[in-house]
Amino acid sequence: MIKRLKRISLLTRCFVRAIFYGRADKIPSNPSRIIAVPTGKLGDVVCGTPVLFAIRKYLPKTHIIVAGNSKLHRPLLFDSGLVDEYLDLEEKGTLARIKNCHADVAIVTGPSFQYTSLFYLAGIPLVIAPTVVGGVAHDVTRPYRMLKRFIKTYPHHIDGYAPQERLKALEPLGIISTDTQKHLGFSEAGEKKATEMISQIQHTYKYLVGISAGVGNKEKRWDPKKFAAVANHLIKNHRAHIVVFGGKNDILESSKMISAIEDKSRMIDSTCISIDDLKARISKLDVFISVNTGPLYIAEAMGISTVDLVGPVNPWDQPPQGKIHKMVFPPGKPKPIASFINPRNHDVKEAERIAQSTRVEDVIIAVEEALQEVDKIKLVKKG
């Protein structure tokens, strides 16, 4: 009820402002300061970096402010060269701090009534946010639909590739881009620790393979012991060394996987490390394996081959694409019932069933295909 009253209050204030000031659709000829909100969780933010890169490329003198959850954005985007300033929208006094940014433009990459209304109330001349086309998005609430009358919108097609759809947000600024490459960086300290990790491996190996058994959304979860079965196969048959990844919420899954790995000397436990160390260590891998979750997109951004157990997720709306990226589909390739833009309106039990139905042998086949791509790249580099 409190949240609903807050939304009503924000919407009422927006209507009042619209009477006196009109729409936030004034396109600046040469914007000097742009606020960008890469909405969503870790993987979604990584998939929003093409927007930041395009701004940096086509408007190199523009000051880029990334707004939202700075506890996530700052460590993830730090050292990427794409951000000049961070603005936390989760703290008190948000409206005043937005006004103090003196931005010409605010871009929201996903439907968000709260963020979009705050930018409008802050008096930013141009506020850009998506209108969802071709389906339902759980964040497209009635207040959001009403608010869209007062801002500049761009079409986000649910069936489209999300990183490309987000780039449409820049078209009102005259920026037309099809470059969906993801961009991340890491610190020198992260590089040093990642190098030290590799130097501590006591035996020879052919491939360094990362595996994460954890997932933020538990309905995409795959049995950690099955991940261990994949690891055991890679150790025995491909001379792989395994690096186990997982956050503080993945300790149980990581522990179950580690306990089922037969040769502990052929693995490194990298759970509960910092985001900077996570980026650096993933950059050293040959292949990264997980369900569709945030670190998978870090691997993509680092140019690392991935094996994505897509489970109930739409495989075409956001997951890594291209030759070096492999997808593992559940038996029978059931129709996807979840997407990044509409992750709630579906049968949770069915999603869990689909995720768990993925077969170990199918994952192994995909990993071996990924290793073949790795071998091809290594041959090219050798000349």
TORVEX-438496 format. One line per 4 residues: number of its first residue (from 1); their letters; for each residue x, y, z of N, C-alpha, C. Coordinates in steps of 0.001 Angstrom, whole numbers. Layout:
N
NUM) a) X:Y:Z:X:Y:Z:X:Y:Z | ...
// end
This chain:
383
1) mikr) 820:-1201:0:0:0:0:860:1260:0 | 1962:1219:788:2853:2384:840:3474:2646:-527 | 3926:1561:-1187:4513:1712:-2519:3488:2261:-3502 | 2263:1782:-3393:1211:2252:-4300:943:3738:-4093
5) lkri) 902:4171:-2830:668:5587:-2535:1812:6455:-3063 | 3036:5927:-2966:4183:6669:-3490:4089:6818:-5004 | 3658:5744:-5685:3501:5826:-7136:2422:6836:-7517 | 1334:6826:-6775:256:7779:-7049:745:9202:-6848
9) sllt) 1512:9414:-5780:2059:10748:-5508:2994:11199:-6628 | 3890:10298:-7061:4812:10645:-8143:4057:10959:-9430 | 3059:10149:-9752:2298:10353:-10982:1529:11671:-10929 | 956:11990:-9777:226:13259:-9624:1157:14443:-9845
13) rcfv) 2351:14365:-9276:3339:15448:-9444:3749:15569:-10910 | 3852:14435:-11614:4193:14472:-13041:3092:15158:-13844 | 1839:14866:-13524:723:15517:-14221:747:17029:-13989 | 1017:17416:-12759:1083:18856:-12448:2215:19512:-13223
17) raif) 3372:18858:-13240:4507:19430:-13972:4194:19542:-15458 | 3508:18529:-16001:3176:18537:-17425:2315:19744:-17792 | 1436:20145:-16884:571:21304:-17145:1396:22568:-17338 | 2432:22735:-16545:3215:23971:-16572:4427:23915:-17507
21) ygra) 5008:22730:-17691:6273:22645:-18432:6205:21766:-19682 | 5156:20988:-19844:5032:20168:-21044:5890:18922:-21008 | 6187:18408:-22190:6891:17136:-22328:8405:17294:-22215 | 9051:16216:-21769:10518:16176:-21724:11012:15530:-23006
25) dkip) 10854:16245:-24105:11211:15704:-25417:12045:16687:-26234 | 12758:17573:-25527:13582:18579:-26208:14952:18008:-26521 | 15219:17787:-27788:16463:17141:-28204:17588:18172:-28297 | 18631:18036:-27496:19744:18987:-27532:20621:18749:-28759
29) snps) 21172:19809:-29290:22037:19674:-30467:23399:19104:-30106 | 23851:19375:-28892:25174:18905:-28473:25152:18635:-26971 | 24591:17513:-26550:24460:17235:-25116:25809:17147:-24422 | 25914:17803:-23288:27183:17801:-22555:27183:16794:-21408
33) riia) 25987:16475:-20894:25895:15538:-19769:24691:14618:-19975 | 24952:13309:-19967:23903:12325:-20170:23861:11374:-18977 | 22664:11188:-18434:22450:10163:-17409:21923:8915:-18107 | 22534:7776:-17824:22072:6502:-18389:21780:5535:-17248
37) vptg) 20634:4873:-17318:20259:3870:-16314:20245:2498:-16973 | 21286:1679:-16761:21251:300:-17268:20444:-551:-16296 | 19164:-717:-16550:18277:-1404:-15618:18559:-2904:-15566 | 18116:-3530:-14481:18242:-4968:-14351:19379:-5387:-13439
41) klgd) 19655:-6699:-13458:20697:-7272:-12624:22021:-7298:-13381 | 22997:-8022:-12840:24371:-7983:-13355:24437:-8238:-14860 | 23836:-9327:-15318:23902:-9656:-16742:23232:-8621:-17612 | 22096:-8070:-17140:21386:-7041:-17895:22240:-5783:-18025
45) vvcg) 22951:-5441:-16947:23808:-4251:-16976:24941:-4438:-17982 | 25544:-5639:-17987:26598:-5914:-18969:26053:-5745:-20387 | 24825:-6227:-20596:24210:-6128:-21921:23772:-4701:-22256 | 23849:-3809:-21292:23578:-2398:-21552:24817:-1597:-21901
49) tpvl) 26005:-2220:-21797:27235:-1481:-22083:27372:-1036:-23537 | 26760:-1717:-24531:26828:-1163:-25888:26233:244:-25998 | 25237:546:-25166:24661:1897:-25164:25697:2903:-24681 | 26380:2572:-23593:27410:3468:-23053:28561:3632:-24047
53) fair) 28945:2526:-24682:30036:2577:-25659:29676:3470:-26842 | 28431:3354:-27313:27998:4178:-28460:27992:5662:-28094 | 27565:5987:-26878:27611:7391:-26446:29050:7883:-26441 | 29945:7077:-25874:31358:7458:-25805:31953:7625:-27205
57) kylp) 31543:6759:-28125:32100:6787:-29480:31603:7989:-30278 | 30294:8229:-30235:29706:9256:-31098:29621:10628:-30433 | 29688:10651:-29104:29676:11920:-28370:30836:11904:-27370 | 32068:11906:-27866:33236:11678:-27002:33446:12733:-25920
61) kthi) 32907:13920:-26093:33085:14970:-25091:31977:14980:-24037 | 31003:14118:-24201:29867:14087:-23280:30236:13391:-21972 | 29817:13990:-20868:30028:13441:-19533:28939:12394:-19279 | 29340:11136:-19042:28386:10041:-18882:28211:9726:-17395
65) ivag) 26984:9804:-16938:26634:9490:-15555:25780:8230:-15554 | 26256:7193:-14902:25472:5962:-14786:24710:6003:-13470 | 23387:5868:-13563:22528:5978:-12392:21828:4661:-12105 | 21484:4469:-10850:20787:3257:-10435:21364:2742:-9135
69) nskl) 21726:1459:-9122:22313:825:-7949:23837:878:-8036 | 24428:1887:-7429:25877:2083:-7562:26686:966:-6914 | 26100:250:-5956:26826:-867:-5344:27097:-1961:-6365 | 26255:-2048:-7381:26481:-2980:-8488:27239:-2303:-9618
73) hrpl) 26781:-1122:-10018:27321:-476:-11210:28793:-92:-11073 | 29166:456:-9933:30535:949:-9785:31583:-156:-9941 | 31498:-1264:-9184:32527:-2305:-9358:32441:-3027:-10697 | 31233:-3122:-11261:31083:-3836:-12531:31620:-3019:-13696
77) lfds) 31329:-1714:-13717:31687:-868:-14857:33002:-124:-14676 | 33554:-170:-13460:34829:496:-13214:35906:-103:-14122 | 36791:732:-14639:37871:337:-15554:37382:2:-16955 | 36099:266:-17240:35598:42:-18597:35872:1238:-19505
81) glvd) 36130:2394:-18904:36336:3616:-19677:35049:4218:-20202 | 33907:3727:-19708:32616:4159:-20251:31848:5083:-19315 | 32333:5267:-18089:31574:6013:-17087:32442:7101:-16468 | 31871:8298:-16358:32576:9410:-15730:32116:9666:-14299
85) eyld) 30908:9236:-13988:30333:9534:-12673:29216:8528:-12385 | 29002:8246:-11107:27934:7338:-10696:26927:8099:-9830 | 25664:7792:-10019:24589:8420:-9258:23726:7311:-8674 | 23695:7203:-7351:22909:6163:-6705:21469:6630:-6535
89) leek) 20545:5894:-7127:19132:6250:-7047:18423:5524:-5919 | 19188:4786:-5101:18601:4057:-3988:18723:4841:-2686 | 19455:5930:-2676:19674:6709:-1462:18624:7807:-1320 | 18596:8451:-150:17645:9528:103:18053:10788:-658
93) gtla) 17080:11686:-855:17355:12943:-1546:17657:12769:-3015 | 17075:11737:-3623:17393:11388:-5010:17075:12525:-5974 | 15905:13121:-5841:15484:14158:-6793:16445:15335:-6797 | 16868:15763:-5632:17805:16888:-5541:19147:16529:-6169
97) rikn) 19597:15305:-5963:20889:14897:-6527:20816:14763:-8042 | 19649:14346:-8560:19477:14305:-10022:19555:15718:-10589 | 18888:16657:-9941:18913:18049:-10407:20333:18600:-10406 | 21116:18243:-9406:22493:18739:-9297:23404:18195:-10395
101) chad) 22961:17156:-11089:23759:16618:-12196:23717:17522:-13426 | 22667:18357:-13524:22502:19284:-14658:22615:18557:-16006 | 21930:17417:-16092:21989:16609:-17315:21076:17181:-18399 | 21491:17020:-19650:20668:17401:-20803:19723:16275:-21196
105) vaiv) 20173:15023:-20922:19443:13842:-21370:19478:12778:-20279 | 18368:12054:-20136:18333:10873:-19273:17794:9713:-20092 | 18515:8593:-20068:18133:7408:-20838:17903:6253:-19871 | 16728:5647:-19935:16415:4478:-19118:16280:3291:-20069
109) tgps) 17096:2251:-19874:17152:1158:-20858:16067:102:-20678 | 15304:190:-19611:14188:-734:-19404:13028:12:-18777 | 11807:-506:-18894:10659:195:-18331:10761:319:-16813 | 10781:1539:-16308:10848:1787:-14869:10092:3072:-14564
113) fqyt) 8950:2935:-13926:8159:4121:-13592:8912:5023:-12623 | 9510:4448:-11585:10156:5255:-10566:11288:6101:-11143 | 12226:5470:-11838:13362:6209:-12368:12925:7247:-13398 | 12046:6839:-14312:11619:7739:-15376:10872:8943:-14817
117) slfy) 10021:8720:-13831:9277:9833:-13239:10205:10795:-12510 | 11218:10284:-11840:12166:11155:-11138:12940:12039:-12120 | 13348:11471:-13248:14062:12282:-14246:13144:13359:-14818 | 11889:13001:-15036:10932:13985:-15553:10720:15099:-14536
121) lagi) 10532:14739:-13269:10306:15744:-12224:11540:16597:-11973 | 12720:16063:-12270:13963:16823:-12085:14161:17875:-13159 | 13305:17868:-14176:13378:18887:-15217:14415:18628:-16290 | 14833:17375:-16450:15779:17061:-17527:15063:17269:-18865
125) plvi) 15638:18043:-19767:14930:18411:-21010:14491:17229:-21876 | 15328:16162:-21925:14995:15007:-22749:15100:13742:-21910 | 13976:13071:-21722:13943:11801:-21002:13497:10727:-21986 | 14334:9683:-22135:14079:8613:-23107:13904:7298:-22366
129) aptv) 12806:6598:-22665:12537:5300:-22044:11764:4443:-23037 | 11759:3111:-22845:11162:2235:-23857:9648:2103:-23756 | 9057:1854:-24909:7692:1349:-24967:7780:-63:-25519 | 7238:-1026:-24799:7405:-2435:-25142:6425:-2826:-26243
133) vggv) 6941:-3504:-27264:6146:-3883:-28430:6141:-5407:-28578 | 4978:-5971:-28836:4893:-7389:-29170:4720:-8331:-28003 | 4365:-7809:-26842:4184:-8695:-25701:4015:-7924:-24413 | 4166:-8633:-23302:3936:-8058:-21980:5246:-7978:-21212
137) ahdv) 5448:-6862:-20534:6588:-6694:-19641:6046:-6353:-18261 | 6535:-7031:-17238:5925:-6869:-15916:6120:-5469:-15346 | 7138:-4742:-15808:7379:-3385:-15300:6579:-2316:-16041 | 5872:-2706:-17096:5020:-1745:-17798:3694:-1680:-17043
141) trpy) 3699:-898:-15987:2527:-724:-15141:1628:365:-15708 | 437:496:-15147:-466:1553:-15603:139:2943:-15398 | 770:3244:-14231:1428:4550:-14085:2506:4785:-15145 | 3272:3730:-15478:4319:3883:-16494:3709:4215:-17854
145) rmlk) 2626:3528:-18216:1964:3811:-19496:1456:5251:-19556 | 987:5766:-18446:508:7151:-18407:1670:8130:-18484 | 2772:7782:-17822:3946:8653:-17805:4566:8805:-19185 | 4448:7774:-20027:5062:7814:-21357:4555:8981:-22206
149) rfik) 3397:9543:-21836:2876:10684:-22588:3784:11917:-22466 | 4570:11962:-21406:5331:13173:-21096:6808:13076:-21479 | 7222:11959:-22088:8638:11768:-22410:8795:11304:-23855 | 10057:11094:-24253:10374:10533:-25571:10524:9015:-25408
153) typh) 9823:8254:-26225:9926:6798:-26116:10572:6196:-27363 | 11067:4994:-27202:11588:4223:-28335:11019:2814:-28243 | 10810:2133:-29362:10212:803:-29331:11217:-277:-28944 | 10845:-1085:-27968:11644:-2255:-27606:10801:-3484:-27925
157) hidg) 11189:-4198:-28983:10445:-5386:-29405:10866:-6585:-28553 | 9893:-7203:-27923:10182:-8336:-27037:10878:-9466:-27784 | 10533:-9684:-29039:11150:-10766:-29804:12506:-10382:-30393 | 12926:-9140:-30186:14210:-8696:-30724:15360:-9037:-29789
161) yapq) 16584:-8888:-30293:17791:-9100:-29490:17974:-7883:-28594 | 17870:-8078:-27295:17773:-6973:-26344:18905:-5945:-26445 | 20177:-6357:-26553:21226:-5340:-26672:21031:-4418:-27877 | 20517:-4961:-28991:20238:-4126:-30158:19010:-3248:-29912
165) erlk) 17999:-3789:-29256:16802:-3013:-28966:17136:-1816:-28082 | 18021:-2007:-27111:18401:-905:-26218:19104:219:-26965 | 19854:-125:-28004:20568:899:-28770:19615:1871:-29463 | 18348:1463:-29630:17359:2363:-30232:17103:3590:-29359
169) alep) 17447:3489:-28080:17280:4627:-27173:18111:5824:-27612 | 19169:5558:-28385:20069:6636:-28803:19649:7300:-30115 | 18682:6730:-30795:18292:7266:-32102:17755:8694:-32034 | 17032:9103:-30975:16632:10511:-30893:17813:11484:-30857
173) lgii) 18980:10977:-30467:20189:11809:-30435:20964:11729:-31743 | 20414:11031:-32731:21070:10901:-34025:22124:9819:-34067 | 22147:8949:-33053:23125:7862:-32991:22464:6576:-33466 | 22939:6046:-34579:22436:4793:-35127:23563:3775:-35038
177) stdt) 23391:2764:-34207:24461:1790:-34004:23910:368:-34008 | 24689:-544:-34595:24353:-1972:-34561:25438:-2772:-33841 | 26328:-2061:-33162:27439:-2704:-32463:26970:-3151:-31078 | 26737:-4450:-30931:26241:-4979:-29663:27336:-5640:-28828
181) qkhl) 28583:-5398:-29168:29667:-5966:-28368:29616:-5393:-26955 | 29819:-6274:-25951:29798:-5849:-24555:31195:-5382:-24152 | 31269:-4479:-23194:32548:-3886:-22809:32691:-3839:-21290 | 33763:-4463:-20791:34107:-4390:-19374:35627:-4306:-19244
185) gfse) 36081:-3919:-18077:37510:-3899:-17795:37738:-4308:-16355 | 38994:-4396:-15952:39308:-4718:-14555:40621:-4041:-14188 | 40921:-3995:-12899:42057:-3241:-12390:43368:-4003:-12552 | 44461:-3291:-12362:45781:-3929:-12373:45903:-4916:-11218
189) agek) 45295:-4563:-10086:45326:-5469:-8934:44586:-6767:-9253 | 43448:-6650:-9959:42703:-7835:-10364:43503:-8692:-11319 | 44192:-8045:-12256:45059:-8753:-13202:46158:-9512:-12469 | 46757:-8861:-11491:47853:-9490:-10742:47366:-10729:-9995
193) kate) 46231:-10615:-9337:45706:-11752:-8578:45278:-12900:-9490 | 44737:-12561:-10663:44348:-13611:-11613:45572:-14344:-12132 | 46632:-13599:-12400:47882:-14214:-12866:48480:-15108:-11787 | 48410:-14651:-10539:48918:-15450:-9423:48111:-16741:-9266
197) misq) 46796:-16652:-9481:45951:-17842:-9402:46436:-18915:-10378 | 46724:-18488:-11604:47167:-19431:-12628:48546:-19987:-12303 | 49417:-19149:-11781:50783:-19583:-11475:50835:-20634:-10371 | 49788:-20717:-9575:49755:-21675:-8465:49286:-23066:-8893
201) iqht) 48876:-23207:-10147:48464:-24523:-10637:49713:-25405:-10751 | 49686:-26555:-10094:50887:-27373:-9943:51092:-28408:-11043 | 50203:-28522:-11976:50332:-29549:-13015:50045:-28920:-14378 | 50382:-29641:-15416:50098:-29134:-16762:48624:-29369:-17088
205) ykyl) 48080:-28489:-17879:46688:-28615:-18308:46568:-28024:-19708 | 45510:-28408:-20392:45287:-27904:-21746:44274:-26767:-21764 | 43251:-26878:-20934:42187:-25869:-20926:41910:-25407:-19492 | 41634:-24125:-19364:41192:-23560:-18098:39695:-23273:-18255
209) vgis) 38879:-24009:-17500:37428:-23952:-17671:36768:-23439:-16397 | 35962:-22415:-16529:35221:-21879:-15395:33814:-22445:-15368 | 33333:-22760:-14170:31968:-23254:-14001:31320:-22548:-12821 | 30106:-22081:-13007:29322:-21519:-11913:28036:-22318:-11786
213) agvg) 27826:-22928:-10619:26616:-23718:-10387:25497:-22868:-9807 | 25812:-21651:-9386:24818:-20777:-8773:24044:-19981:-9798 | 22924:-19414:-9343:22101:-18573:-10211:21215:-17710:-9330 | 21074:-16435:-9710:20244:-15532:-8923:18792:-15959:-8884
217) nkek) 18276:-16405:-10023:16892:-16854:-10121:16872:-18375:-10010 | 16421:-18893:-8879:16536:-20321:-8582:15749:-21205:-9544 | 14774:-20659:-10255:14014:-21503:-11168:14812:-21869:-12417 | 15993:-21257:-12592:16884:-21629:-13699:17971:-22607:-13240
221) rwdp) 17925:-23003:-11973:18984:-23797:-11351:19112:-25187:-11981 | 20365:-25642:-12119:20696:-27004:-12557:21443:-27680:-11425 | 21276:-28967:-11280:21872:-29713:-10174:23397:-29531:-10136 | 23948:-29032:-9016:25403:-28847:-8913:26199:-30130:-9160
225) kkfa) 25621:-31288:-8792:26330:-32549:-9012:26442:-32874:-10498 | 25494:-32367:-11286:25584:-32538:-12730:26693:-31650:-13304 | 26834:-30445:-12761:27972:-29605:-13162:29284:-30323:-12833 | 29313:-30981:-11669:30515:-31726:-11280:30788:-32869:-12251
229) avan) 29730:-33520:-12747:29907:-34599:-13727:30549:-34067:-15001 | 30150:-32854:-15406:30774:-32220:-16578:32238:-31924:-16283 | 32506:-31386:-15084:33888:-31086:-14695:34747:-32342:-14686 | 34225:-33426:-14122:34983:-34683:-14077:35310:-35187:-15479
233) hlik) 34356:-35069:-16391:34602:-35486:-17785:35716:-34644:-18408 | 35677:-33344:-18183:36684:-32459:-18781:38073:-32717:-18200 | 38124:-33011:-16910:39412:-33307:-16272:40000:-34603:-16820 | 39171:-35633:-16934:39645:-36954:-17360:39976:-37029:-18854
237) nhra) 39153:-36360:-19660:39254:-36555:-21112:39868:-35386:-21870 | 39977:-34223:-21252:40484:-33055:-21984:41561:-32285:-21222 | 42092:-32887:-20174:43164:-32261:-19382:42795:-30838:-18980 | 41582:-30692:-18497:41105:-29370:-18084:41424:-29109:-16619
241) hivv) 41616:-27848:-16302:41674:-27414:-14908:40431:-26563:-14673 | 39714:-26826:-13592:38407:-26220:-13347:38525:-25072:-12338 | 37897:-23960:-12657:37790:-22839:-11718:36317:-22691:-11353 | 36009:-22859:-10076:34635:-22806:-9602:34305:-21377:-9169
245) fggk) 33238:-20827:-9745:32811:-19470:-9416:31453:-19502:-8714 | 31192:-18463:-7944:29896:-18321:-7286:29942:-17176:-6293 | 28811:-16493:-6136:28730:-15394:-5193:28380:-15872:-3793 | 28158:-14912:-2904:27863:-15259:-1506:26545:-16013:-1369
249) ndil) 25643:-15846:-2340:24376:-16571:-2294:24450:-17941:-2970 | 25638:-18265:-3488:25812:-19526:-4225:26689:-20524:-3480 | 26973:-20252:-2204:27916:-21087:-1458:27455:-22540:-1401 | 26165:-22748:-1174:25653:-24115:-1082:25843:-24861:-2401
253) essk) 25460:-24215:-3526:25603:-24862:-4831:27070:-25144:-5148 | 27942:-24164:-4854:29371:-24347:-5126:29942:-25490:-4289 | 29532:-25552:-3034:30035:-26603:-2138:29618:-27983:-2624 | 28368:-28105:-3071:27893:-29401:-3575:28661:-29814:-4824
257) misa) 28945:-28854:-5700:29688:-29175:-6910:31119:-29579:-6560 | 31757:-28810:-5697:33149:-29094:-5328:33273:-30465:-4673 | 32315:-30798:-3808:32377:-32096:-3120:32269:-33266:-4086 | 31631:-33032:-5254:31446:-34108:-6235:32527:-34124:-7311
261) iedk) 33445:-33171:-7295:34585:-33204:-8225:35605:-34197:-7685 | 35945:-35178:-8475:36734:-36311:-7982:38191:-35949:-7707 | 38806:-35175:-8584:40216:-34819:-8422:40310:-33356:-8007 | 40393:-33130:-6698:40395:-31753:-6175:41661:-30991:-6563
265) srmi) 42716:-31718:-6937:43948:-31040:-7340:43788:-30361:-8702 | 42711:-30713:-9409:42473:-30164:-10741:41418:-29068:-10714 | 41266:-28398:-9580:40275:-27333:-9492:40750:-26223:-8553 | 40177:-25051:-8764:40425:-23888:-7911:39075:-23351:-7458
269) dstc) 38959:-23072:-6181:37724:-22507:-5637:37808:-20981:-5681 | 36992:-20367:-6549:36964:-18903:-6670:35598:-18340:-6287 | 34961:-18965:-5302:33678:-18441:-4846:33889:-17235:-3928 | 32885:-16378:-3908:32852:-15214:-2998:34020:-14253:-3197
273) isid) 34461:-14070:-4423:35487:-13072:-4711:34809:-11768:-5139 | 35573:-10704:-5204:35016:-9407:-5593:34640:-9407:-7075 | 33828:-8455:-7475:33451:-8341:-8889:34675:-8063:-9742 | 35602:-7245:-9240:36822:-6954:-9999:37632:-8228:-10227
277) dlka) 37787:-9040:-9164:38518:-10296:-9307:37762:-11279:-10202 | 36442:-11253:-10109:35628:-12118:-10969:35880:-11806:-12441 | 35872:-10534:-12790:36119:-10133:-14176:37512:-10562:-14626 | 38497:-10309:-13777:39880:-10615:-14144:40099:-12115:-14321
281) risk) 39554:-12905:-13409:39751:-14358:-13483:39009:-14969:-14666 | 37801:-14492:-14916:37063:-14997:-16073:37811:-14695:-17367 | 38496:-13559:-17417:39222:-13177:-18637:40348:-14144:-18974 | 40779:-14959:-18013:41890:-15902:-18234:41418:-17275:-18699
285) ldvf) 40107:-17486:-18746:39563:-18802:-19068:39606:-19098:-20562 | 39441:-20376:-20871:39183:-20794:-22246:37682:-20883:-22494 | 36950:-21423:-21514:35504:-21600:-21636:34855:-21332:-20282 | 33653:-20756:-20321:32882:-20548:-19095:31535:-21254:-19248
289) isvn) 31130:-22025:-18227:29903:-22827:-18277:28977:-22421:-17132 | 27709:-22178:-17447:26718:-21894:-16395:25331:-21893:-17014 | 24328:-21787:-16150:23000:-21464:-16646:23018:-19990:-17016 | 21881:-19487:-17495:21839:-18100:-17963:21845:-17149:-16768
293) tgpl) 23024:-16673:-16401:23190:-15833:-15230:24308:-14828:-15462 | 24434:-13849:-14550:25315:-12707:-14753:26737:-12991:-15202 | 27498:-13849:-14498:28890:-14091:-14894:29057:-14579:-16325 | 28017:-15237:-16867:28067:-15686:-18264:28276:-14490:-19191
297) yiae) 27646:-13364:-18866:27751:-12172:-19699:29085:-11450:-19492 | 29640:-11603:-18300:31003:-11096:-18091:31958:-11848:-19013 | 31797:-13164:-19087:32637:-13966:-19986:32473:-13509:-21425 | 31242:-13273:-21836:31010:-12792:-23203:31731:-11476:-23444
301) amgi) 31624:-10556:-22479:32271:-9249:-22623:33784:-9375:-22714 | 34343:-10409:-22078:35785:-10625:-22093:36243:-11427:-23307 | 35307:-11781:-24198:35657:-12543:-25389:35928:-14006:-25112 | 35378:-14518:-24003:35583:-15918:-23616:34431:-16767:-24144
305) stvd) 34741:-17931:-24657:33724:-18858:-25144:32809:-19268:-23990 | 31512:-19330:-24254:30557:-19671:-23202:29707:-20873:-23595 | 29250:-21591:-22566:28260:-22651:-22735:27105:-22309:-21812 | 25973:-21973:-22412:24817:-21447:-21697:23719:-22506:-21626
309) lvgp) 23395:-22969:-20416:22279:-23884:-20212:21019:-23036:-20132 | 20348:-22843:-21257:19301:-21823:-21343:18046:-22180:-20551 | 17784:-23481:-20351:16628:-23861:-19563:15336:-23254:-20081 | 14562:-22555:-19211:13276:-21985:-19625:13389:-20612:-20274
313) vnpw) 14611:-20108:-20409:14840:-18738:-20876:14761:-18646:-22401 | 14259:-17536:-22898:14275:-17270:-24337:15729:-17192:-24798 | 16170:-18091:-25676:17586:-18128:-26055:18017:-17017:-26995 | 17064:-16254:-27524:17413:-15278:-28544:17260:-13834:-28087
317) dqpp) 16689:-13587:-26904:16453:-12196:-26530:17669:-11517:-25904 | 18571:-12318:-25277:19737:-11699:-24663:20978:-12587:-24567 | 20859:-13922:-24467:22039:-14775:-24317:23108:-14548:-25380 | 24382:-14835:-25026:25493:-14641:-25958:25259:-15338:-27299
321) qgki) 25592:-14629:-28369:25402:-15139:-29729:26761:-15245:-30431 | 26860:-16146:-31396:28079:-16245:-32199:28724:-17616:-32102 | 29734:-17850:-32944:30362:-19162:-33070:30964:-19679:-31775 | 31586:-18811:-31011:32275:-19281:-29806:31313:-19484:-28637
325) hkmv) 30067:-19107:-28821:29083:-19230:-27746:28095:-20354:-28070 | 27988:-21312:-27166:27134:-22482:-27374:25961:-22471:-26394 | 24812:-22910:-26888:23623:-23042:-26047:23275:-24515:-25877 | 22805:-24846:-24677:22330:-26199:-24405:20836:-26109:-24132
329) fppg) 20058:-26765:-24980:18610:-26725:-24844:18108:-27954:-24080 | 17024:-27807:-23347:16418:-28970:-22698:15909:-29943:-23760 | 15717:-31207:-23412:15221:-32193:-24381:13908:-31741:-25025 | 13874:-31867:-26361:12670:-31480:-27081:12555:-30001:-27374
333) kpkp) 13523:-29214:-26890:13504:-27766:-27072:12116:-27169:-26758 | 11689:-27268:-25504:10371:-26718:-25146:10323:-25216:-25379 | 9130:-24717:-25613:8952:-23288:-25849:9410:-22498:-24625 | 10246:-21478:-24810:10693:-20667:-23668:9505:-20034:-22953
337) iasf) 9574:-20005:-21635:8475:-19410:-20883:8922:-18216:-20044 | 10184:-17827:-20157:10691:-16680:-19405:11605:-15858:-20302 | 11567:-14547:-20115:12471:-13654:-20838:13002:-12630:-19859 | 14062:-11934:-20231:14661:-10978:-19305:13714:-9816:-19018
341) inpr) 12854:-9458:-19981:11980:-8308:-19803:10645:-8688:-19161 | 10361:-9993:-19099:9124:-10454:-18485:9394:-11754:-17712 | 10177:-11658:-16624:10612:-12862:-15928:9625:-13406:-14900 | 8459:-12792:-14770:7569:-13184:-13670:6304:-13915:-14104
345) nhdv) 5741:-13547:-15232:4420:-14061:-15600:4488:-15428:-16271 | 4843:-16449:-15491:4897:-17802:-16031:4782:-18814:-14894 | 4677:-20075:-15253:4564:-21164:-14287:5957:-21480:-13730 | 6176:-21127:-12478:7490:-21298:-11855:7882:-22777:-11784
349) keae) 6945:-23624:-11412:7246:-25060:-11304:7632:-25655:-12658 | 6962:-25193:-13713:7306:-25665:-15047:8695:-25170:-15458 | 9011:-23936:-15086:10343:-23401:-15387:11419:-24237:-14698 | 11177:-24592:-13439:12138:-25413:-12700:12278:-26793:-13337
353) riaq) 11162:-27366:-13773:11207:-28690:-14410:12032:-28643:-15690 | 11803:-27604:-16500:12540:-27466:-17760:14034:-27322:-17488 | 14384:-26485:-16514:15799:-26270:-16201:16469:-27562:-15765 | 15802:-28316:-14906:16400:-29543:-14380:16462:-30659:-15411
357) strv) 15662:-30553:-16481:15628:-31623:-17488:16844:-31629:-18400 | 17647:-30565:-18387:18845:-30509:-19237:19756:-31696:-18936 | 20247:-32350:-19978:21015:-33589:-19817:22516:-33316:-19785 | 23204:-34068:-18923:24654:-33930:-18792:25340:-34164:-20123
361) edvi) 24897:-35189:-20866:25556:-35512:-22130:25434:-34385:-23150 | 24324:-33635:-23102:24153:-32511:-24030:25086:-31351:-23665 | 25277:-31177:-22362:26206:-30124:-21919:27624:-30482:-22341 | 27999:-31742:-22167:29350:-32172:-22547:29583:-31969:-24041
365) iave) 28597:-32307:-24866:28732:-32110:-26315:28965:-30636:-26630 | 28192:-29745:-25981:28329:-28299:-26231:29690:-27793:-25781 | 30161:-28282:-24638:31477:-27854:-24150:32573:-28312:-25104 | 32468:-29521:-25601:33484:-30008:-26541:33467:-29217:-27838
369) ealq) 32283:-28794:-28265:32199:-27917:-29443:32857:-26573:-29154 | 32658:-26072:-27953:33285:-24799:-27575:34802:-24933:-27533 | 35292:-26059:-27026:36741:-26282:-26983:37337:-26360:-28387 | 36589:-26900:-29329:37045:-26927:-30723:37205:-25502:-31261
373) evdk) 36277:-24624:-30901:36391:-23222:-31320:37603:-22567:-30672 | 37858:-22921:-29429:39037:-22398:-28727:40318:-22831:-29432 | 40361:-24097:-29843:41535:-24619:-30548:41755:-23874:-31869 | 40692:-23588:-32584:40797:-22853:-33851:41386:-21454:-33632
377) iklv) 40922:-20803:-32572:41419:-19451:-32277:42882:-19499:-31902 | 43272:-20491:-31129:44682:-20621:-30719:45582:-20884:-31931 | 45094:-21672:-32871:45870:-21938:-34088:46063:-20666:-34906 | 45020:-19861:-35007:45119:-18594:-35744:46131:-17670:-35086
381) kkg) 46099:-17609:-33747:47017:-16733:-33026:48476:-17184:-33185 | 48658:-18512:-33297:50012:-19026:-33495:50531:-18728:-34898 | 49585:-18420:-35812:49987:-18081:-37179:50182:-19287:-38047
// end
